[in-house]
Amino acid sequence: MDLYGEAHLIVFARLPSAGQSKTRLIPAVGERLAAGIYRYLALRSLKHVELLARQHGCRVTIWFTGADADAMAEQFPGPWKFQAQSDGDLGARLEYAFEQEFARGAHKVVVVGTDCLDLNATDLVEAFARLEESDVVFGPAKDGGYYLLGSRCFDGRLFRDIAWSTPQVLVQTIRKCEFLELSYGLLAERHDVDLPSDLVGLRQQLQQEDSRLLDTRPGRLSIVIPTLNEAENLPATLSAIGPPSDRLEIIVADGGSEDATHQISQDFGCRFVLGPNRAQQLNIGAAVSTGEYILFVHADTILPDGYQALMVEALRGGCIATAFALSI
């Protein structure tokens, strides 16, 4: 049985643009790097899409927004057909794209985004295989949405009245399937990169594949300070650290303070990121850091004079981690 006869694959993408791409990452990494992360993820996804198309002859169309076809082709070179997305929310745009692909003769249509760090060609192969036995197939994302959706029949109601960009997207769409009496299957759960907390896994991947995006600067020290309502202690801690500079980056990783912690951080020139708990605060702070060295400091800790030289000297001596003795 030919799984790919009249099979169409849609890639939903946008032009990587500073200030317009990965907007929820911008507070943590800035506009330029957020756009670079988006382009990296999109190119990574398209490698797997191209592999599927080359091996199985599947029709591929990049449905885009934020640019024209020439600009998209410049950013994403390859054997792609480009088509502009329609207006409206994500549901309206998905509905129109599916409708058009089925009108072109597709018997199976699968759509993927460009946010999934773990997407691979095997997921795409399995998605089309599942449509032999199910009306709809989902690739669940860890954030409650989906990184992939496929169908072997068109019903625009599947995309309507969904709370897009919320953790309820997958559950609500599955309920739509049940209401419409459409059978469905689930692929393996994968990881989208949308929030600062998602940068931890991304950083590990970038260290292996494209370390240029990390913008790590030799000789720079990144200090990560986890906080939660530390307005009383933070000024003294920051004063002992010294002002940020080309060789010193200070990242305040906050757990949702309700006092002046944020304002104090801004006044001192620190970067400010949010994490839901202490472990995530530390991980997110490290993930967005740009220093060759990272130092984690409690918000009520006064570092000794010459701390930078002491730490760098210890690390250059061959050890992979060092710590200062604590005095209460």
DRENVEX-37830 format. One record per atom (N, C-alpha, C): x, y, z; residue in one letter. Coordinates in steps of 0.02 Angstrom, whole numbers, padded with zeros to 5 digits, always signed. Last residue first. Layout:
residues N
XYZA ...
end
This chain:
residues 328
+01421+01629+02886I +01356+01656+02907I +01368+01717+02951I +01516+01594+02746S +01519+01619+02814S +01453+01651+02831S +01570+01470+02635L +01514+01510+02661L +01527+01530+02733L +01691+01471+02504A +01671+01449+02572A +01618+01497+02599A +01641+01458+02334F +01670+01498+02389F +01646+01469+02455F +01685+01331+02214A +01636+01365+02258A +01674+01406+02310A +01692+01260+02048T +01724+01285+02110T +01670+01320+02151T +01721+01144+01915A +01675+01183+01957A +01713+01205+02020A +01821+01082+01849I +01763+01100+01809I +01713+01141+01849I +01998+01117+01863C +01935+01091+01889C +01877+01117+01847C +02109+01180+01805G +02093+01111+01784G +02028+01084+01812G +02135+01311+01825G +02182+01263+01853G +02165+01191+01838G +02031+01384+01783R +02086+01374+01735R +02138+01326+01761R +01960+01387+01903L +01935+01349+01847L +01989+01336+01795L +02040+01471+01984A +02026+01402+02005A +02003+01360+01946A +02038+01590+01909E +02102+01556+01923E +02091+01483+01942E +01903+01622+01915V +01934+01605+01850V +01999+01568+01860V +01889+01650+02054M +01852+01597+02023M +01884+01574+01957M +01979+01757+02075L +01985+01696+02114L +01950+01637+02080L +01929+01854+01987A +01996+01827+01976A +02005+01761+02013A +01803+01877+02049Q +01809+01854+01979Q +01876+01821+01966Q +01828+01922+02180Y +01796+01857+02170Y +01805+01831+02098Y +01882+02036+02235G +01922+01997+02188G +01893+01930+02171G +01800+02023+02392D +01837+02064+02344D +01879+02019+02299D +01665+01901+02399P +01726+01934+02424P +01758+01978+02371P +01486+01931+02395L +01546+01900+02368L +01608+01937+02393L +01356+01903+02497I +01404+01956+02482I +01469+01922+02458I +01191+01848+02471T +01262+01830+02477T +01306+01889+02457T +01057+01843+02449D +01080+01873+02512D +01154+01859+02525D +01033+01776+02332A +01019+01847+02333A +01038+01881+02398A +01167+01665+02286H +01105+01679+02321H +01096+01754+02329H +01235+01634+02127V +01242+01670+02190V +01174+01680+02222V +01331+01547+02012F +01265+01551+02044F +01274+01581+02114F +01423+01587+01873L +01425+01585+01946L +01354+01594+01972L +01501+01530+01727I +01438+01544+01760I +01447+01537+01836I +01603+01580+01588Y +01597+01552+01656Y +01529+01573+01685Y +01578+01638+01469E +01619+01578+01468E +01614+01541+01535E +01408+01700+01456G +01476+01701+01481G +01512+01634+01471G +01277+01711+01426T +01323+01717+01370T +01396+01716+01393T +01125+01627+01477S +01188+01661+01491S +01233+01662+01429S +01011+01555+01465V +01013+01618+01427V +01080+01654+01437V +01036+01444+01545A +01021+01433+01474A +01027+01497+01434A +01050+01494+01674A +01109+01466+01640A +01097+01460+01565A +00916+01534+01695G +00971+01583+01699G +01033+01558+01663G +00853+01411+01686I +00839+01462+01636I +00894+01514+01636I +00907+01345+01799N +00917+01318+01732N +00906+01370+01678N +00865+01428+01905L +00936+01416+01894L +00949+01391+01823L +00725+01418+01887Q +00759+01483+01887Q +00833+01475+01872Q +00702+01282+01903Q +00693+01312+01837Q +00727+01380+01833Q +00731+01272+02041A +00770+01234+01992A +00764+01264+01923A +00633+01360+02097R +00705+01373+02104R +00746+01335+02053R +00499+01392+01977N +00525+01366+02040N +00602+01375+02040N +00466+01458+01859P +00413+01440+01905P +00437+01414+01972P +00555+01607+01812G +00551+01534+01815G +00502+01514+01868G +00606+01746+01712L +00560+01715+01759L +00563+01639+01755L +00740+01867+01706V +00701+01812+01677V +00658+01782+01732V +00835+02005+01668F +00784+01980+01714F +00743+01927+01678F +00997+02078+01677R +00947+02043+01638R +00898+02011+01687R +01034+02233+01765C +01033+02160+01760C +00984+02136+01706C +01045+02367+01798G +01066+02344+01731G +01069+02270+01722G +00991+02416+01912F +01062+02397+01915F +01088+02373+01848F +00860+02435+01878D +00900+02494+01895D +00974+02478+01895D +00819+02300+01864Q +00822+02345+01806Q +00867+02405+01820Q +00825+02259+01999S +00865+02225+01947S +00874+02270+01886S +00730+02343+02056I +00800+02347+02078I +00846+02316+02026I +00615+02295+01991Q +00638+02364+01981Q +00711+02373+02001Q +00606+02164+02041H +00613+02177+01970H +00642+02246+01957H +00591+02183+02181T +00648+02146+02154T +00660+02162+02081T +00493+02243+02257A +00530+02285+02209A +00589+02249+02178A +00375+02109+02267D +00404+02169+02295D +00442+02206+02240D +00336+01991+02218E +00283+02042+02222E +00309+02106+02255E +00416+01875+02106S +00418+01922+02163S +00361+01973+02159S +00435+01756+02033G +00370+01788+02037G +00365+01836+02095G +00565+01708+02036G +00511+01660+02043G +00442+01691+02050G +00696+01761+01925D +00647+01773+01977D +00591+01722+01977D +00856+01785+01902A +00806+01735+01883A +00753+01732+01938A +00959+01903+01843V +00915+01891+01899V +00859+01845+01875V +01117+01903+01786I +01051+01879+01768I +01012+01865+01832I +01248+01999+01731I +01210+01980+01791I +01139+01963+01770I +01407+01988+01662E +01336+01987+01648E +01300+01963+01712E +01558+02057+01622L +01517+02036+01678L +01443+02043+01660L +01627+02111+01518R +01654+02050+01548R +01613+02024+01606R +01557+02224+01487D +01570+02176+01433D +01595+02109+01461D +01456+02235+01638S +01504+02262+01589S +01512+02210+01533S +01364+02280+01787P +01373+02240+01726P +01420+02275+01677P +01448+02329+01941P +01403+02343+01885P +01417+02296+01825P +01463+02215+02083G +01487+02267+02038G +01442+02274+01978G +01440+02133+02193I +01457+02103+02128I +01489+02155+02083I +01404+02220+02293A +01465+02182+02302A +01488+02150+02236A +01283+02266+02239S +01338+02313+02250S +01404+02277+02258S +01206+02150+02243L +01226+02178+02178L +01283+02228+02186L +01191+02136+02383T +01221+02082+02343T +01246+02110+02277T +01125+02253+02416A +01191+02240+02443A +01227+02187+02403A +01001+02237+02344P +01047+02293+02331P +01117+02281+02357P +00939+02114+02398L +00970+02117+02332L +01017+02177+02321L +00872+02116+02519N +00941+02092+02517N +00977+02108+02452N +00745+02172+02495E +00783+02194+02554E +00857+02176+02547E +00694+02106+02383A +00709+02177+02379A +00752+02202+02437A +00659+01975+02356E +00725+01987+02386E +00744+02062+02384E +00553+01889+02304N +00543+01942+02354N +00607+01957+02393N +00660+01779+02249L +00588+01780+02264L +00578+01829+02321L +00791+01732+02135T +00759+01777+02183T +00685+01761+02192T +00953+01680+02086P +00882+01663+02093P +00850+01706+02148P +01069+01746+01984I +01044+01756+02052I +00970+01736+02054I +01214+01714+01897V +01142+01700+01899V +01119+01704+01972V +01336+01793+01805I +01314+01778+01873I +01238+01771+01872I +01456+01759+01688S +01384+01767+01697S +01366+01747+01768S +01601+01829+01626L +01572+01793+01682L +01497+01809+01685L +01702+01813+01480R +01646+01844+01515R +01621+01798+01571R +01799+01742+01412G +01820+01785+01467G +01763+01817+01506G +01709+01738+01260P +01767+01717+01299P +01785+01768+01353P +01538+01726+01252R +01594+01773+01244R +01652+01752+01289R +01414+01647+01156T +01458+01644+01214T +01520+01686+01203T +01307+01640+01067D +01340+01704+01077D +01383+01705+01141D +01229+01537+01024L +01233+01547+01096L +01267+01614+01113L +01244+01525+00888L +01184+01558+00913L +01188+01573+00988L +01359+01450+00875R +01362+01521+00860R +01302+01558+00887R +01337+01315+00892S +01354+01354+00952S +01358+01428+00939S +01253+01205+00831D +01262+01274+00807D +01277+01320+00865D +01260+01072+00888E +01246+01083+00817E +01264+01153+00792E +01290+01063+01024Q +01311+01009+00980Q +01308+01029+00906Q +01234+01175+01078Q +01304+01162+01093Q +01333+01108+01048Q +01102+01159+01041L +01143+01208+01006L +01217+01197+01019L +01058+01064+01135Q +01059+01047+01064Q +01105+01095+01026Q +01067+01138+01253Q +01106+01076+01246Q +01112+01055+01173Q +00975+01239+01223R +01046+01255+01231R +01089+01193+01224R +00854+01168+01223L +00879+01198+01161L +00954+01213+01166L +00836+01134+01356G +00849+01082+01308G +00877+01109+01243G +00820+01270+01400V +00869+01225+01430V +00887+01169+01382V +00716+01339+01345L +00783+01352+01319L +00835+01305+01346L +00594+01327+01402D +00610+01280+01348D +00681+01287+01323D +00583+01433+01487S +00597+01368+01517S +00614+01315+01465S +00546+01536+01398P +00614+01533+01424P +00632+01466+01456P +00443+01455+01271L +00452+01494+01332L +00524+01490+01356L +00447+01376+01155D +00407+01437+01156D +00424+01484+01214D +00477+01239+01076V +00518+01291+01107V +00479+01357+01102V +00401+01078+01110D +00404+01142+01074D +00450+01191+01112D +00430+00910+01110H +00444+00971+01149H +00448+01031+01102H +00311+00773+01099R +00373+00809+01084R +00374+00876+01119R +00242+00612+01113E +00243+00681+01136E +00311+00712+01123E +00206+00511+00970A +00245+00524+01030A +00242+00598+01048A +00034+00523+00911L +00105+00508+00903L +00140+00519+00970L -00129+00458+00913L -00080+00502+00944L -00010+00477+00930L -00280+00463+00813G -00223+00429+00842G -00173+00480+00868G -00461+00457+00795Y -00396+00492+00797Y -00343+00447+00829Y -00618+00470+00708S -00570+00431+00745S -00502+00467+00743S -00751+00579+00727L -00690+00566+00689L -00643+00526+00733L -00870+00635+00775E -00865+00563+00763E -00808+00547+00715E -00874+00761+00819L -00884+00752+00747L -00880+00679+00726L -00844+00739+00953F -00909+00768+00935F -00926+00756+00861F -00712+00693+00939E -00764+00649+00968E -00834+00674+00950E -00651+00807+00886C -00651+00744+00849C -00707+00698+00874C -00669+00894+00993K -00701+00909+00929K -00704+00845+00887K -00586+00834+01086R -00658+00835+01099R -00698+00851+01036R -00465+00865+01023I -00486+00794+01029I -00561+00790+01043I -00466+01002+01044T -00470+00976+00975T -00490+00902+00975T -00456+01011+01183Q -00515+01038+01150Q -00522+01010+01079Q -00329+00952+01202V -00389+00922+01232V -00452+00947+01197V -00245+01042+01130L -00251+00972+01111L -00315+00941+01138L -00269+01168+01201V -00278+01160+01129V -00289+01087+01109V -00247+01203+01331Q -00308+01164+01317Q -00316+01146+01243Q -00142+01289+01357P -00130+01217+01368P -00191+01173+01351P -00149+01405+01216T -00162+01387+01286T -00149+01312+01295T -00153+01443+01083S -00097+01466+01126S -00111+01456+01200S -00332+01447+01063W -00264+01441+01037W -00213+01472+01085W -00461+01373+01101A -00424+01424+01138A -00350+01419+01120A -00572+01352+00966I -00517+01324+01005I -00480+01382+01039I -00672+01375+00869D -00687+01380+00941D -00636+01343+00983D -00618+01262+00738R -00657+01319+00762R -00667+01316+00838R -00565+01153+00676F -00519+01208+00694F -00555+01268+00725F -00664+01066+00642L -00612+01041+00686L -00568+01097+00712L -00742+01120+00546R -00764+01130+00615R -00711+01107+00665R -00696+01080+00422G -00672+01143+00450G -00691+01154+00522G -00645+00934+00374D -00702+00960+00411D -00678+01022+00448D -00584+00819+00259F -00587+00890+00278F -00652+00905+00315F -00482+00677+00295C -00546+00705+00272C -00549+00778+00296C -00370+00637+00352R -00384+00607+00286R -00452+00630+00260R -00248+00739+00437S -00317+00716+00426S -00323+00684+00358S -00138+00792+00570G -00152+00765+00504G -00223+00740+00499G -00028+00895+00655L -00097+00874+00648L -00107+00849+00577L +00099+00932+00771L +00080+00902+00708L +00006+00884+00711L +00116+00981+00894Y +00166+01001+00845Y +00149+00976+00775Y -00011+01048+01002Y +00015+00994+00960Y +00065+01022+00910Y -00021+01087+01177G -00042+01096+01108G -00022+01036+01066G +00036+01060+01298G -00036+01053+01293G -00064+01067+01223G +00172+01061+01299D +00139+01119+01327D +00063+01116+01321D +00220+00951+01233K +00220+00949+01306K +00183+01007+01338K +00113+00906+01097A +00169+00944+01124A +00163+00945+01200A +00063+00766+00998P +00054+00807+01058P +00119+00843+01078P +00013+00752+00845G +00077+00748+00877G +00075+00793+00939G -00132+00664+00789F -00102+00720+00825F -00031+00702+00847F -00239+00626+00654V -00181+00607+00694V -00152+00670+00726V -00397+00565+00597V -00355+00621+00618V -00297+00592+00658V -00450+00443+00559D -00469+00503+00522D -00421+00561+00535D -00345+00298+00548S -00380+00349+00587S -00396+00409+00543S -00278+00216+00461E -00326+00184+00506E -00366+00234+00547E -00197+00293+00384E -00227+00235+00352E -00282+00204+00395E -00141+00383+00468L -00200+00405+00431L -00230+00350+00388L -00026+00322+00512R -00083+00321+00557R -00148+00342+00521R +00060+00355+00406A +00040+00285+00416A -00022+00281+00460A +00079+00491+00426F +00044+00469+00366F +00020+00397+00373F +00149+00480+00550A +00087+00519+00544A +00047+00497+00484A +00265+00408+00521E +00213+00377+00562E +00147+00414+00557E +00333+00505+00445V +00315+00440+00415V +00258+00408+00454V +00349+00602+00544L +00310+00617+00484L +00288+00554+00450L +00432+00537+00636D +00366+00562+00657D +00321+00574+00597D +00545+00517+00557T +00505+00459+00579T +00436+00479+00602T +00602+00641+00544A +00567+00614+00486A +00524+00553+00505A +00564+00734+00697N +00608+00699+00651N +00567+00666+00595N +00564+00855+00827L +00532+00828+00767L +00584+00792+00724L +00615+00918+00939D +00626+00846+00933D +00596+00816+00870D +00579+01052+00939L +00650+01035+00942L +00663+00962+00925L +00460+01137+00850C +00473+01075+00886C +00547+01056+00882C +00418+01243+00776D +00439+01257+00844D +00466+01195+00881D +00354+01244+00656T +00427+01248+00654T +00456+01260+00723T +00220+01128+00624G +00247+01194+00636G +00323+01192+00632G +00136+01030+00501V +00183+01036+00557V +00203+01109+00564V +00001+00937+00437V +00031+01002+00448V +00078+00999+00508V -00052+00826+00312V -00020+00833+00378V +00011+00902+00381V -00178+00744+00225V -00143+00808+00235V -00116+00809+00306V -00227+00633+00099K -00203+00640+00168K -00165+00706+00172K -00267+00658-00025H -00306+00609+00012H -00286+00609+00086H -00277+00805-00126A -00245+00766-00073A -00294+00717-00042A -00328+00888-00224G -00328+00816-00235G -00295+00774-00182G -00346+01018-00196R -00295+01002-00247R -00288+00927-00258R -00431+01016-00091A -00459+01036-00155A -00410+01021-00212A -00342+00986+00011F -00390+00934-00010F -00421+00951-00077F -00278+01112+00014E -00240+01052-00003E -00286+00994-00023E -00384+01198+00052Q -00350+01207-00012Q -00312+01144-00033Q -00416+01150+00181E -00467+01152+00128E -00434+01156+00059E -00296+01173+00249F -00320+01105+00239F -00370+01103+00182F -00294+01315+00244A -00241+01276+00214A -00262+01204+00201A -00412+01349+00315Y -00405+01368+00244Y -00351+01326+00210Y -00383+01297+00443E -00442+01274+00406E -00434+01289+00331E -00271+01372+00479L -00266+01300+00470L -00324+01274+00428L -00330+01499+00487R -00276+01488+00440R -00265+01413+00426R -00423+01482+00589A -00446+01501+00522A -00393+01487+00470A -00335+01449+00697G -00386+01402+00674G -00410+01417+00603G -00260+01565+00713L -00227+01504+00690L -00278+01454+00664L -00365+01699+00646D -00326+01666+00698D -00297+01601+00671D -00342+01794+00490G -00379+01763+00545G -00334+01731+00595G -00294+01762+00317D -00302+01804+00376D -00338+01764+00431D -00190+01627+00253S -00248+01671+00252S -00247+01716+00314S -00019+01617+00199Q -00074+01598+00242Q -00131+01648+00235Q +00051+01596+00036A +00034+01640+00093A -00024+01612+00132A +00161+01468-00011Q +00094+01498-00018Q +00079+01537+00045Q +00290+01389-00102F +00270+01436-00050F +00200+01462-00064F +00378+01238-00121K +00325+01281-00146K +00303+01325-00088K +00554+01203-00116W +00489+01214-00084W +00441+01253-00129W +00688+01148-00111P +00640+01131-00164P +00568+01143-00143P +00776+01290-00039G +00760+01219-00047G +00708+01209-00100G +00803+01413+00087P +00815+01386+00020P +00800+01311+00018P +00740+01517+00180F +00732+01444+00182F +00741+01414+00112F +00769+01649+00150Q +00784+01624+00217Q +00783+01548+00221Q +00728+01655+00017E +00796+01676+00035E +00816+01649+00103E +00597+01617+00025A +00643+01574-00011A +00715+01591+00005A +00543+01728+00093M +00544+01663+00125M +00594+01616+00091M +00558+01827-00005A +00593+01834+00059A +00597+01767+00096A +00473+01774-00103D +00545+01783-00117D +00585+01789-00053D +00346+01776-00044A +00377+01712-00060A +00451+01719-00073A +00345+01898+00091D +00323+01872+00027D +00363+01809+00011D +00293+01894+00266A +00338+01910+00211A +00306+01892+00145A +00208+01846+00364G +00260+01893+00383G +00307+01914+00328G +00187+01670+00329T +00160+01735+00348T +00219+01780+00365T +00158+01521+00229F +00198+01570+00266F +00158+01632+00283F +00171+01355+00197W +00121+01408+00204W +00149+01459+00252W +00258+01260+00095I +00269+01302+00153I +00217+01358+00151I +00217+01099+00042T +00205+01170+00032T +00219+01206+00098T +00255+00947-00036V +00268+00991+00021V +00255+01063+00001V +00208+00782-00077R +00205+00853-00095R +00213+00896-00032R +00320+00645-00064C +00264+00682-00035C +00266+00754-00059C +00416+00551-00100G +00381+00589-00152G +00321+00627-00127G +00496+00482-00012H +00429+00457-00023H +00388+00497-00074H +00624+00538-00002Q +00618+00466+00001Q +00549+00440-00020Q +00600+00676-00013R +00647+00643-00058R +00637+00567-00059R +00512+00701+00092A +00492+00714+00023A +00537+00677-00026A +00590+00665+00205L +00528+00630+00190L +00508+00639+00117L +00693+00761+00191L +00709+00689+00190L +00646+00649+00173L +00622+00879+00208E +00654+00865+00143E +00672+00791+00136E +00586+00866+00342V +00534+00869+00291V +00563+00852+00223V +00710+00873+00402H +00673+00811+00407H +00616+00808+00356H +00743+01004+00367K +00788+00949+00349K +00751+00883+00350K +00643+01079+00428L +00641+01070+00355L +00689+01016+00331L +00685+01081+00561S +00624+01044+00543S +00623+01029+00468S +00797+01164+00547R +00805+01096+00573R +00745+01053+00555R +00739+01282+00505L +00785+01247+00460L +00795+01174+00482L +00666+01311+00623A +00632+01301+00559A +00676+01262+00511A +00766+01327+00720L +00716+01274+00728L +00681+01259+00662L +00835+01439+00663Y +00869+01375+00676Y +00819+01317+00681Y +00734+01536+00666R +00761+01513+00602R +00797+01446+00610R +00716+01550+00806Y +00661+01529+00762Y +00688+01501+00697Y +00842+01596+00844I +00818+01531+00869I +00761+01505+00825I +00841+01721+00781G +00889+01670+00762G +00870+01601+00784G +00739+01784+00853A +00730+01772+00781A +00779+01719+00756A +00805+01788+00978A +00740+01753+00971A +00726+01737+00898A +00914+01869+00949L +00926+01798+00962L +00861+01759+00957L +00847+01993+00929R +00889+01964+00877R +00898+01889+00887R +00775+02019+01050E +00740+02011+00985E +00783+01975+00934E +00817+01927+01201G +00820+01984+01155G +00790+01968+01087G +00802+01828+01296V +00860+01824+01251V +00867+01884+01205V +00691+01858+01380A +00747+01819+01405A +00810+01825+01362A +00597+01929+01308P +00620+01956+01372P +00682+01920+01399P +00582+01840+01192I +00618+01904+01187I +00639+01931+01255I +00503+01730+01197L +00573+01721+01217L +00610+01788+01222L +00384+01769+01146R +00385+01751+01217R +00455+01737+01242R +00411+01786+01010T +00403+01845+01053T +00405+01829+01127T +00460+01722+00892K +00471+01696+00960K +00467+01751+01012K +00469+01866+00792S +00478+01794+00798S +00492+01775+00870S +00469+02003+00795Q +00408+01970+00772Q +00411+01894+00780Q +00591+02047+00837G +00533+02079+00865G +00467+02047+00846G +00667+02005+00687A +00677+02030+00755A +00617+02068+00780A +00605+01868+00598S +00610+01941+00601S +00616+01963+00673S +00584+01742+00487P +00619+01759+00549P +00632+01835+00550P +00422+01724+00421L +00488+01752+00410L +00522+01766+00476L +00346+01567+00467R +00345+01639+00459R +00416+01663+00446R +00249+01418+00431A +00310+01454+00449A +00299+01529+00441A +00190+01258+00420F +00170+01326+00439F +00232+01362+00464F +00194+01145+00295V +00237+01173+00347V +00213+01244+00359V +00102+01005+00243I +00103+01078+00252I +00152+01095+00307I +00102+00876+00129L +00130+00899+00193L +00133+00975+00192L -00006+00760+00054H +00020+00828+00055H +00043+00847+00125H -00022+00620-00048A -00011+00645+00020A +00021+00714+00017A -00044+00545-00162E -00085+00605-00150E -00082+00626-00076E +00032+00411-00086G -00006+00431-00145G -00052+00488-00128G +00093+00366+00026Y +00108+00435+00006Y +00075+00455-00060Y +00076+00235+00054L +00051+00283+00104L +00055+00355+00079L +00030+00109-00043D +00068+00171-00048D +00039+00223+00000D +00042-00059+00000M +00000+00000+00000M +00044+00062+00000M 
end
